[in-house]
Amino acid sequence: ERATGSVSLGWSGDRGRQMRVDARVGRTERGFPGPFGSDPLGLYQGVDLVSRGMNDFTSLAGSGAFRTGTLTHRGRVTWSSAESDSISPFGPYEDRTSRTTGRYQLDTTVRRIDLSAGWEFVHEEAESTFVTGEQGQRVPVRRSVSGWFVEGRPNLGRSRVLHHVAA
């Protein structure tokens, strides 16, 4: 079973001003064979080898753009959360992940060269009943990645728009 819902709100104004907010939620209920589709030693006879679980997903994103002179500024921030709970012949399993991403981009044209520059980041936190310490305690996993970028794209000739008329 799968159920999802989403909503988006957007606005556009003069001088390239735009804003948008997106929200999304979802839930899936699933079943899958285990243990990993085989039992070569015949140890699990008579046991239901189908694991069952629920996945929940939520995300919220905001983005915007505006121009100042010859510069176009763009930004986006997204937060998402995913949770998974399963029950199998091997016991319960829980997984939680939260992620935040962001991006800023600046675009302009200088002497027939289109330029883009900006910064992007990802921060994620997760924990699972499969990632545990020596006493069985959960060990959270945290990571962050960020980077800068610059790109130049020269315009080598005139751009032509071709129109095709269907007969």
N, C-alpha and C positions, 0 to 999 in steps of 0.2 A: 504494500500500500504506500502511496505517496500523496502528500498534500502540500501545496506551495501557494504562497500569496506574495504579491509585490505591489508597490505603489511608487509612483514617481511624480514629482512636482518640479516644474521648470519655469524659468522666466528669461526672456531675451529683451534687451533694450538697445538703444542706439550706441554707436561707437564700440560695437562688439561686446557689450556687457551681457553676461549670461550667468545664471545660477541654476543649480539643479540639486535636488535631494532625492535619493533612492533608498527605499527600505524593502527588505525581503525576509520572509520567514518560511521555513519548510520543516516537514517531518516525514520520515520514511520508516516503515516497519519492514523488516527483511528476515529472510531465512536462508541459510546457506549450509551445505554439507560440511561435515568435519569428521575426523580430524584431517583437515586439508585434503579431503576427498579420497582417503584410502585408510586401510587398516591391515597392513601386510602381516602382522603377527596374530591377527584374530583376537585381540584383547578386548574388543568392545561389543561383543555379540549381545543382542537383546537390549542394547542401550540406544535411545534416540540420538542419532548422530547429526541431527540438524540443529544448528545454533540459531537462536532468534534474538533480534535486537531492535532497538529504536535509535534513530539518528535525528537530532534536532539541529537546525541551522538558523542563524539570525545574522543579518548584516545591515549596516546603515552607512551610506556614503553621501558626501557633499562635494560638489565641484563648482568652480566658477572661472570666469575669464573676463578680462577687460583690457582696453587699450589705453596707452598714454603716449601720444605722439606716434612714433613709428614702432613702438614696443608693444607686444602682446604678452600679457601675463596669464598663465593658466595654473590652477591648483586643484588638487583633489585629495581628500582624506577619506579613508574607509576603515570601519571597525567591523569585525566579524567574530562570531562565536560558534563553535561546533561542539556538540556533545554526543557521545555514543554510549549506550548501555546495552550489554548483551548478556544472555544466559545460555550456557552451553553445558554439555556433560562434564566439562572440566571446571565449571564454576562460573561465577559472575565476572564480567569485564566492564570497566568504565574508562572512558577517555574524554578529556576536556581540552579544548584548544581555543585560544583567544589570539586574534591577530589584528594589528593596526598597521596600515600602510599610508604613506603620504607621498605626494609628488608636487614639485613646483617647476614650471618650465617658462622660460622667457624666449620669445621668438622675435626676430627682426630681419631686415634685409639691408646689407651694406654693399654697395657697388656690385650688384648682380650676384651676390652670394647670400643665400638664405642661411641664417644662423639660428641655432637653438642651443640653449644652455639651461642647466637646472640641477636639481637635487632630488633624490628619491630615497625613501627609507622603508624598512619592514621591521616590526617588533612582534615577536611571537612568544607566547607562554603556553606550555602544554604539560599535562600530567596524565598518567595512565596506571592502571593496576598491573600492567606488564613491566613497567619501569620502576623498580623498587630497590631499596637499600637492603643491607644484610638482615635487618629485623623485619623486613616486609613493608616498611614505610614507603610511601610514595616519594619519588624524587622528581620535583618539578624541573622541566627543561625550559630554559629561557635563552633566546637568541635575538640579536639585533644586527641588521645589515643596513648600511647606507652607502651612498656613492654619489659623486658629482659626474656630470656629463656635459660635453660640448660637441656640437656637430656643425659642419659647414657643408652646404650643398650649392655648388656653383651653377648658375644659369648659363649654359654654353651657347644658346641660340634663342631666337624668338619662339615663343610658344604659339602654336596654331591650334585653333579649335576646328575640328573637322565635323561636319554635319552629314549624317547618312539619312537619306530619305528612302523609306521602304516603298517598293512599287506595289 
